[in-house]
Amino acid sequence: MLDLDNAVATLRGGGVAACPTEGVWGLACIASNEAAVQRVIDLKARDTGKGLILIGDSRAQVTPLLAPLEPAWCSRMDHAWPGPVTFVIPAAMGISPLLTGGRRTLAVRVSAHPLLLALTRTLGEPVVSTSANLSGEKPLKTAAAIRRVFGDRIDGVVEGELGGRRKPSDIIDVRTGRQLR
């Protein structure tokens, strides 16, 4: 089990760790580390066309990854964040297709989970957070299940508890307000 300091060191070193989120365990890495992002995709056997969710500590932390934001979008985000709502938002030019799934949008969230907030605040940059599971399988809900499925193929499991939701975050298109998940 990794405490916050060891989790930060692991991610800064290019590692992948399992972290509790609001509803399910997630696999996390620093979003700007292409090799770590590819490793997450490989661990999950995930289709690269699906893209990944990024979590930041604030709207300000994720804004550099996004196209210019319209006031109505900012209002939607500020109303829902921090919280278990992921927004699909037009991405800035040059964002890795591993993150966007090759689309012109990026899925981002500012979590209310205290551990994720502390992690992203300490790192000073967003992290990938995708459900800890093999692609097509149900998200894992315990540290023991994470160890059973991923074993030593990940660099650690961050100490902490799930946030009490029974499902992954809602996903909303920021442009239309339409719920996608």
C-alpha positions as CSV (number, residue, x, y, z in Angstrom):
1,M,0.0,0.0,0.0
2,L,1.2,3.5,-0.9
3,D,0.7,6.5,1.3
4,L,0.3,9.9,-0.4
5,D,4.0,10.7,-0.5
6,N,4.9,7.3,-2.0
7,A,2.0,7.6,-4.5
8,V,3.3,11.0,-5.7
9,A,6.9,9.6,-6.0
10,T,5.6,6.5,-7.9
11,L,3.6,8.6,-10.4
12,R,6.4,11.1,-10.8
13,G,8.7,8.2,-11.6
14,G,6.5,7.1,-14.5
15,G,4.5,4.5,-12.5
16,V,0.9,3.4,-12.5
17,A,-1.0,3.0,-9.2
18,A,-4.5,2.1,-8.3
19,C,-6.3,4.8,-6.4
20,P,-9.8,5.0,-4.8
21,T,-12.2,7.4,-6.4
22,E,-15.8,8.4,-5.6
23,G,-17.2,5.1,-6.7
24,V,-14.7,2.6,-8.0
25,W,-11.0,2.1,-8.0
26,G,-9.1,3.7,-10.8
27,L,-5.7,3.2,-12.5
28,A,-3.7,6.5,-12.3
29,C,-0.7,7.9,-13.9
30,I,0.5,11.4,-14.8
31,A,-1.4,12.5,-17.8
32,S,1.6,14.1,-19.5
33,N,3.7,10.9,-19.3
34,E,2.9,9.2,-22.7
35,A,4.7,6.0,-21.7
36,A,2.7,5.7,-18.5
37,V,-0.5,6.5,-20.3
38,Q,0.3,3.7,-22.8
39,R,1.0,1.4,-20.0
40,V,-2.4,2.0,-18.4
41,I,-4.1,1.3,-21.8
42,D,-2.0,-1.9,-22.1
43,L,-2.8,-3.0,-18.6
44,K,-6.5,-2.7,-19.2
45,A,-6.3,-4.1,-22.8
46,R,-8.3,-1.0,-23.7
47,D,-9.1,0.2,-27.2
48,T,-7.0,3.4,-27.8
49,G,-10.1,4.9,-29.5
50,K,-11.9,5.2,-26.3
51,G,-9.8,7.9,-24.7
52,L,-9.3,8.3,-20.9
53,I,-10.6,10.5,-18.1
54,L,-8.2,13.1,-16.6
55,I,-8.6,14.4,-13.0
56,G,-7.2,17.8,-11.9
57,D,-7.4,19.6,-8.6
58,S,-9.3,22.6,-10.1
59,R,-10.6,23.9,-13.4
60,A,-7.5,26.0,-13.6
61,Q,-5.3,22.9,-13.6
62,V,-7.1,21.3,-16.5
63,T,-7.8,24.4,-18.5
64,P,-4.4,24.3,-20.4
65,L,-5.5,21.0,-21.9
66,L,-8.7,22.5,-23.2
67,A,-9.8,24.7,-26.1
68,P,-11.0,28.1,-25.1
69,L,-13.9,27.7,-22.8
70,E,-17.3,29.4,-23.3
71,P,-18.9,31.1,-20.2
72,A,-21.9,28.6,-20.3
73,W,-19.4,25.7,-20.1
74,C,-17.6,27.2,-17.2
75,S,-20.9,27.7,-15.4
76,R,-21.7,24.0,-15.9
77,M,-18.3,22.9,-14.7
78,D,-18.3,25.2,-11.7
79,H,-21.7,24.0,-10.7
80,A,-20.7,20.4,-10.7
81,W,-17.1,20.5,-9.5
82,P,-15.6,19.3,-7.3
83,G,-17.7,16.2,-7.7
84,P,-18.3,12.9,-9.5
85,V,-19.1,14.6,-12.8
86,T,-16.8,14.1,-15.8
87,F,-17.2,16.6,-18.7
88,V,-16.4,16.0,-22.3
89,I,-14.8,19.2,-23.4
90,P,-13.2,20.4,-26.7
91,A,-9.4,19.7,-26.3
92,A,-6.6,22.1,-27.0
93,M,-4.5,21.4,-30.1
94,G,-1.7,18.9,-29.7
95,I,-3.3,16.8,-26.9
96,S,-2.2,13.2,-27.1
97,P,-4.6,10.9,-29.0
98,L,-4.0,8.4,-26.2
99,L,-5.9,10.8,-24.0
100,T,-8.6,11.9,-26.4
101,G,-9.1,8.6,-28.2
102,G,-8.3,10.4,-31.4
103,R,-11.3,12.8,-31.0
104,R,-11.2,16.6,-30.6
105,T,-12.5,16.3,-27.1
106,L,-11.1,15.4,-23.7
107,A,-12.9,13.9,-20.6
108,V,-12.0,15.8,-17.5
109,R,-13.1,16.0,-13.8
110,V,-12.3,17.8,-10.6
111,S,-12.9,15.1,-8.0
112,A,-14.3,15.7,-4.6
113,H,-12.4,12.7,-3.3
114,P,-9.9,14.1,-0.8
115,L,-7.2,11.7,-1.8
116,L,-7.4,12.5,-5.5
117,L,-7.5,16.2,-4.7
118,A,-4.4,15.9,-2.5
119,L,-2.7,13.8,-5.2
120,T,-3.3,16.2,-8.1
121,R,-2.6,19.2,-5.9
122,T,0.8,17.8,-4.7
123,L,1.7,16.6,-8.3
124,G,0.7,20.0,-9.7
125,E,-0.8,18.4,-12.8
126,P,-3.7,16.2,-13.8
127,V,-3.6,12.5,-13.7
128,V,-5.3,9.8,-15.8
129,S,-8.0,8.0,-13.8
130,T,-9.7,5.1,-15.6
131,S,-11.6,2.4,-13.9
132,A,-9.3,-0.4,-12.5
133,N,-10.5,-3.3,-14.6
134,L,-9.8,-5.2,-17.7
135,S,-11.6,-3.7,-20.6
136,G,-15.2,-4.9,-20.8
137,E,-15.2,-6.2,-17.2
138,K,-16.9,-4.6,-14.2
139,P,-14.9,-2.0,-12.3
140,L,-13.1,-3.3,-9.3
141,K,-14.3,-2.1,-5.9
142,T,-11.6,-3.5,-3.5
143,A,-7.8,-3.3,-3.1
144,A,-7.8,-7.1,-2.8
145,A,-9.5,-7.4,-6.2
146,I,-7.0,-5.0,-7.7
147,R,-4.1,-7.1,-6.5
148,R,-5.8,-10.3,-7.7
149,V,-6.3,-8.9,-11.3
150,F,-3.2,-6.7,-11.7
151,G,-0.7,-8.2,-9.2
152,D,2.8,-6.7,-9.7
153,R,2.0,-5.3,-13.1
154,I,1.1,-2.1,-11.3
155,D,3.4,-0.1,-9.1
156,G,1.2,0.0,-6.0
157,V,-2.2,0.5,-4.5
158,V,-2.8,3.9,-2.8
159,E,-4.2,3.7,0.8
160,G,-7.7,5.0,1.0
161,E,-11.4,4.3,0.8
162,L,-13.9,4.7,-2.0
163,G,-16.1,7.8,-1.7
164,G,-19.4,6.1,-1.3
165,R,-20.9,6.2,-4.8
166,R,-22.1,2.9,-6.2
167,K,-21.0,3.6,-9.8
168,P,-18.4,5.5,-11.8
169,S,-18.7,9.2,-12.4
170,D,-21.4,10.7,-14.6
171,I,-20.2,11.8,-18.0
172,I,-21.7,15.0,-19.6
173,D,-21.1,16.8,-22.8
174,V,-20.2,20.3,-21.6
175,R,-21.5,21.8,-24.9
176,T,-25.0,20.5,-24.7
177,G,-25.5,19.4,-21.1
178,R,-26.4,15.9,-22.4
179,Q,-25.6,13.0,-20.1
180,L,-23.4,10.4,-21.9
181,R,-23.1,7.9,-19.0
